[in-house]
Amino acid sequence: MKHCQLHMEQVEKELPEPKEDFNELLKARGISRRDFVKWTSAMTAALMLPPIFKPLVAKAAENFSRLPIIWLHFAECTGCSEAFLRSSYPNVDDILLETISLEYHETLMAASGYQAEQNLEKAVKDFDGKFICVIEGALPRGLNGKYLTLGPKGKTGIQVAKEVAKKAAAVVCIGSCSCFGGVQAASPNPTDAASIKKAIGISTVNIAGCPPNAVNFTGTVLHYLMFGALPPLDSLGRPVWAYGKRIHDYCERRPHYDASEFVEEWGDKGALKGWCLYKVGCKGPYTYANCPKVRFNDGISWPVMAGHGCIGCTEPNFWDTMAPLEKPLPDKTYGGGEKTVDNIGIALTGVAVAGVAAHAVASGIRHKGDK
């Protein structure tokens, strides 16, 4: 706790003043103090911190705009940026992203050509060792990286990534393309596209998803602001607080799975009743993410809640390993054993039948005794 307080004081001394008063901005966007306190409590819990850290989470939010961000784009569709930017009713996470000190972002900035390159060089120089490098998109390695060239000088994506990443305090990959290669790296992968870690050999924090949730990005940056270090990561470089459990463990349709109640085909009675989507391809049992908890579209819904199975987009190579997307994977391991959903259903049915038989025998003995 003391370490966090000291680090926050250091951040306030070393990094630029916020461009806008955060509390005034919340008020202007219709976010009440009560709403902010609720958000602070939820974010503290999401980051797996004890309640005593709530004031520090609030302080980190107020200082969010102090941290310089350089956002690079490589081989991708810009869907991750779009997902973060589009919000009908802004919540605290949206406002944090609005106030972010974005020193370079090709989609949003007005500059282009040589001026854009100069802006990037200046930002890297001015904030050497103090900025977060956010990367969206995979890096093609084929033809010595020439499948992706950027700017008037025709630098390869690999060159740009290396030049910027080596000056950053940390590199955060946004979306499955930069984290694991994404659709660009799917078979047959003609450009030899790869994740940032694999392409240039650096350690990265992976905010996986296609697209990922803005909550997972803001939470990771808040953790860095509070502790001066990145959050604990799993074996794939994803923050444990956001990707530590399977979607299956959070899913509101899980009771139907346990009861062997499945949608067999789109539009059947199971679909109308909101039963489990495993048999129509849901990859929730194999996918680690917090989608059911944080949801999308201002917390309104998420794919399974809307009626379509999870496609496993936070996992490596999901375009290949999770295909076909609307059929179950019969040879996948589940629950520590080689079990398919049909095996589990049969086993559950067997248990139920055995239970009914045992109840009948017990009832017969009891009635016989009564006589």
Residue pairs with C-beta under 8 A, 6 or more apart in sequence:
1 52
1 53
1 56
3 227
4 53
4 56
4 226
4 227
5 56
7 226
7 227
7 228
8 56
8 59
8 60
8 63
8 225
8 226
10 228
11 63
11 66
11 67
11 225
12 63
12 66
14 130
15 63
15 66
15 67
15 68
15 130
16 66
16 68
16 101
17 66
18 62
18 63
18 65
18 66
18 99
19 65
19 99
19 101
20 65
20 99
22 61
22 62
22 64
22 65
22 99
23 62
25 95
25 98
25 99
26 32
26 33
26 35
26 36
26 92
26 95
29 90
29 95
30 90
31 90
31 91
31 92
31 95
35 92
36 58
36 61
36 92
37 58
39 91
39 92
39 93
40 54
40 57
40 58
40 61
41 51
41 54
43 57
43 215
43 218
43 219
43 222
44 50
44 51
44 53
44 54
44 57
46 215
46 219
46 241
46 242
46 290
46 293
46 294
47 53
47 57
47 219
47 222
47 223
47 231
47 241
48 240
48 241
49 57
53 226
56 226
57 222
57 226
59 226
60 222
60 225
60 226
61 92
61 96
61 222
63 225
64 96
64 99
64 100
64 218
64 221
64 222
64 225
65 99
65 100
65 101
66 101
66 225
67 100
67 101
67 131
67 132
67 221
67 224
67 225
68 101
68 103
68 123
68 126
68 127
68 130
68 131
68 132
69 100
69 101
69 102
69 103
69 105
69 131
69 132
69 134
70 103
70 104
70 120
70 123
70 124
70 127
70 131
70 132
70 133
70 134
70 164
70 168
71 81
71 102
71 104
71 105
71 106
71 134
71 135
71 136
72 104
72 106
72 133
72 134
72 135
72 136
72 137
72 160
72 161
72 164
73 81
73 105
73 106
73 107
73 136
73 137
74 135
74 136
74 137
74 138
74 139
74 148
74 157
74 161
74 177
74 178
75 137
75 138
75 139
75 140
75 147
75 148
75 157
75 177
75 184
75 191
75 193
76 136
76 137
76 138
76 175
76 177
76 178
76 182
76 184
78 107
78 136
79 175
79 210
79 211
80 136
80 174
80 175
80 209
80 211
80 212
81 105
81 107
81 108
81 136
81 174
82 211
83 211
83 212
83 214
83 296
84 97
84 211
84 214
84 217
85 97
87 94
87 298
88 297
88 298
89 298
90 98
91 298
91 299
93 214
93 215
93 218
94 214
94 298
96 218
97 214
97 217
97 218
102 108
103 119
103 123
103 126
103 127
103 131
104 116
104 119
104 120
104 123
106 116
109 116
109 119
111 118
111 119
113 151
113 152
114 151
114 152
116 151
117 151
117 152
117 153
120 164
123 131
124 131
124 163
124 164
124 167
128 167
129 167
129 168
129 169
130 169
131 167
131 168
131 169
132 168
132 169
132 170
132 171
132 172
132 221
132 224
133 164
133 165
133 167
133 168
133 170
133 171
133 172
134 171
134 172
134 173
134 174
135 161
135 165
135 171
135 172
135 173
135 174
135 178
135 196
135 204
136 173
136 174
136 175
136 177
136 178
137 157
137 175
137 177
137 178
137 182
137 184
138 177
138 178
138 181
138 182
138 184
138 185
138 193
138 194
138 195
138 196
138 199
139 145
139 148
139 157
139 158
139 161
139 193
139 194
139 195
139 196
139 199
139 200
140 147
140 148
140 157
140 184
140 191
140 192
140 193
141 158
141 191
141 192
141 193
141 194
141 199
142 190
142 191
142 192
144 156
145 156
145 157
145 158
145 159
146 156
147 191
147 192
147 193
148 156
148 157
148 191
149 155
149 156
149 157
150 156
150 157
150 160
151 160
158 199
158 200
161 196
161 199
161 200
162 200
165 171
165 196
165 200
165 202
170 205
170 224
170 230
171 196
171 202
171 203
171 204
171 205
172 204
172 205
172 207
172 217
172 220
172 221
173 179
173 195
173 196
173 197
173 204
173 205
173 206
173 207
173 208
173 237
174 207
174 212
174 217
175 182
175 207
175 208
175 209
175 210
175 211
175 212
176 182
176 208
176 209
176 210
176 212
176 313
176 314
176 318
177 183
177 184
177 185
177 210
178 195
178 196
178 204
178 206
179 195
179 196
179 204
179 206
179 207
179 208
179 236
179 237
179 238
179 316
180 195
180 206
180 208
180 236
180 315
180 316
180 317
180 318
181 189
181 193
181 194
181 195
181 198
181 316
181 317
182 193
182 210
182 319
183 319
184 191
184 193
185 193
185 194
185 195
185 317
186 317
186 319
186 320
187 320
195 204
196 202
196 204
197 203
197 204
197 206
197 237
203 237
204 237
205 220
205 230
205 231
205 233
205 237
205 238
205 239
206 233
206 236
206 237
206 238
207 216
207 217
207 220
207 238
207 239
207 242
208 236
208 238
208 243
208 289
208 313
208 314
208 315
209 216
209 289
209 313
209 314
210 311
210 313
210 314
210 318
212 314
213 242
213 290
213 291
213 294
213 295
213 296
215 242
215 290
215 294
216 239
216 242
216 243
216 290
216 294
219 231
219 239
219 241
219 242
220 230
220 231
220 239
220 242
223 229
223 230
223 231
223 239
223 241
224 230
224 231
230 239
231 239
231 240
231 241
232 239
232 240
232 241
233 239
233 240
234 240
234 243
234 244
234 288
236 243
236 316
238 288
238 314
242 289
242 290
243 288
243 289
243 290
243 314
244 288
245 288
245 290
246 284
246 285
246 286
246 287
246 288
247 284
247 285
247 287
247 288
247 289
247 291
247 292
247 304
247 310
248 254
248 257
248 284
248 285
248 287
250 290
250 291
250 292
250 293
251 257
251 284
251 292
251 304
252 292
252 304
252 305
253 274
253 275
253 276
253 277
253 304
254 276
256 262
256 274
256 275
256 276
257 276
257 278
258 348
259 348
260 344
260 345
260 348
260 349
261 270
261 273
261 275
261 276
262 270
262 275
262 276
262 277
262 278
262 279
262 341
262 345
263 270
263 271
263 275
263 276
263 277
263 279
263 280
264 270
264 279
264 280
265 271
265 280
266 280
270 276
271 307
276 282
277 284
277 304
277 307
277 308
277 309
278 284
278 285
278 309
278 328
278 341
279 328
279 341
280 309
280 326
280 327
280 328
281 309
281 311
281 324
281 325
281 326
281 327
281 328
282 304
282 309
282 310
282 328
283 309
283 310
283 311
283 312
283 315
283 318
283 322
283 325
283 329
284 304
284 309
284 310
285 332
285 334
286 312
286 315
286 322
286 329
286 332
286 334
287 310
287 312
287 313
287 314
287 315
288 314
288 315
289 314
291 302
291 303
291 304
291 310
292 302
292 304
292 305
295 301
295 302
295 305
296 302
303 309
303 310
303 311
304 310
309 325
309 326
311 318
311 322
311 325
312 318
312 321
312 322
315 321
315 322
322 329
328 340
328 341
330 340
331 338
333 339
334 340
334 341
334 344
335 344
